[in-house]
Amino acid sequence: MKKFWKIFGWIALGIFLQFKFNVLYGIVFMENLNFHDRTYYVSMKMSPTSDSLRILKVQTVVHHSLGPDYFANVYIPEQYKVLNREPYRGAEAVPGYKAYNMNMKRKYRDVLSTEDFIIVPIKKDMEISSIPILIDFLNLNQSLHKDETYRLATTKQNTRLEGPEVAEATYPQQLGM
C-alpha cells in the first residue's frame, strides 16, 4: 500500500505541475489576446550614394504578436534593380514587382526585421513616376496586412522616397492570427 501512495503522489505532483504551468501560459495568452492590439509598423529611409545608387533601409515590426511565425515580403517595382539581394521566389507573384524576403526575428512579444537594399533605376536616364513599394505581412496560414504607404519616384536621375517616417496599422487580436 505504501508503494501505491508513493506512485500516486508522484503522478499527482506531475499533474499539478503541468496544470500550474498551463494556467500561467493561459493567463499570459489571454492577457495578450484581450488587452493588446496587434500593430504593424513599417519604416523606410533612403540615403544617397554616388551616381544614381540609393540605399533603401526597410524596418518592419509586428508588435504584440501571438503567433509563432510571421513573415514579411517587400515588393520593389521592376523599374528598379536591387544590387545586393536576389529576388525571393517563394513569395506570391505581383505583376510589375519583384519580391524580397525580410529576415524576421522574434524579440519577446515583437517580431522585427531591418534590411538594406541597394537600388538603382534599370535605365540611367529613365523617368519613373511615383510607384508604391508593397509590404506584405503574413503567417503560415494567411496574409495579415498589406502596406502601400511608401512610394519611389525618379526624375532627372534623382530617386526619392515619398511617405511618412513610420507607417502604422492596428488590428484587434484574434485567435489564429
N, C-alpha and C positions, 0 to 999 in steps of 0.2 A: 504494500500500500504506500510505503514511503517513496518508492521509486515512481509510482504513478503521480504523486503530488509534485515531485521534483520535475518530471517531464511536463506536467500540466502547467507548472509555474513558469518554466522557460517558454512554453508556447504562448501563455497569457502575456508575458513580458514582451515577446516579439510582436504579438498583435497590438499591444498598447503602443509600443514604439512606432510601429508602422502607421497606426491611426494618428498618433501625435504629429508625425512629420507630414502626413497627408492633410491634416487640418491646417497646419501652418501654411503649407503650399496653397491650399484652398483659400485661406484668408488673404494672402498676398494677391492671388489671382483675382478674387472678387473685388479687392480694393482697386486694382488696376482697371478692371472692367467697368466699375461703377463710378469712379471718381476722376479718371484721367481720359481726356480725349486723345486720339492718335493724330499727331501733327506731322506733316511732310514739309521739310524746308529744302529749298534749292537756292544756292548762292553761286553766282558766276562773276568772275573778274577777268578782264583781258589786259595783258601787258604787252606793249610793242617791243619788237626787237629790230634788228637791221632789215632793210628791204621791206617786203610785204609779209614777212613772218609775224605771227601773233601767238602768244601763249595764252590759251584759254584754261583757266583754273575753275573746275566744277566741284562744288561740295554738295553732297546730298545727306539728309538726316531724316530718319523715321524716329520720331520722339514718342516715348511711351508705347513701344510695340509689344504685343503679347505673343505674336507668332515667333517660331524659331528661325524661319528663313525668309529674308527679304532680299530682293534683288533690284537693281536699278540699271536701266539701259539708257544711254544718251544717243540721240539720233541727230547727227550733224548733216546738213544739206550736202548733196553730191557736188555742188559747185565749189566746195572746199575740200582740200586734201589734208588728211591728218598724217603727219610725217613720222610720229613716234609710236603709233599704235596700229595694229591690224584690226579690220572690222570684225565684229563678233557675229558669227554665222548662226548662233543658237537663238537669236532674238527674232521676234516677229518682223517680217519684212514690211517696210513702209515705203511706198513709191517716192522716189526723189531724195531718199535719205540713206545713210549708212549708219548701222548701229555699232556702238561701242559699249562694252560691259564695264560697270563700276565695281570695284572690289569692296563690297560691303562687309563691315566687321561689327560684331555686337560689342557694345560697351554698356554694361548694366541694363537699363531699360531702353537704350537707344541703339539704333543700327546706323552707322555712318560711313562715309567714304569721301576721299578727296583725290581727284585725278587731274593731271595736267595734259592738255592736248596742244601740240604744236600744229597750227593750221595755217594754210596758205590758199589763196584762190587758185583754181585749176589753171586758168589762163591769166597771165600777168596784167593785161590791160582790160580785164573783164569788169564790167559794171554789174553789180548784183544788187537787186532791190532787197528790201527788208524781208528776211525769211526766218520763221521761228525755229528754234532749237527745241527738240522734243525730249522730255524726260519721262520715262515710263517706270513707275514703281510697281513691283509685282511680288507675289509669293509663289509657292509651288502650285497653287490652285487657280489663281486669278490675277487679273490686273487690278491694282488697288487705287492708283491715282496717276493721271497723265498731266504733265505741266507743259504749257506752251508760252510761258511768260517772256522768256528772253528771245531776242531776235538778232541775227547777224546781217550786216549790210556792208557792201564795198563800193566806194566811189573814189575815183581818181587814185587808185592803188592804196587806199586807206580803208582798212577793215575796222569796223567799230561794232561794239556790243550795245544793244539797247535793252533796257529793263531795270527794275528796281535792284537795290542792294541785296535784298533777300525776298524770295517769293515763298509764301506760306499757304498751306491748305490744311484745315482741321476737320476731322470726322469723328463722330462718336464711336467708342469702342463697340465691337460686336464679336460674338463668338465666331470662330472660323476665319477671322481676318488676320 
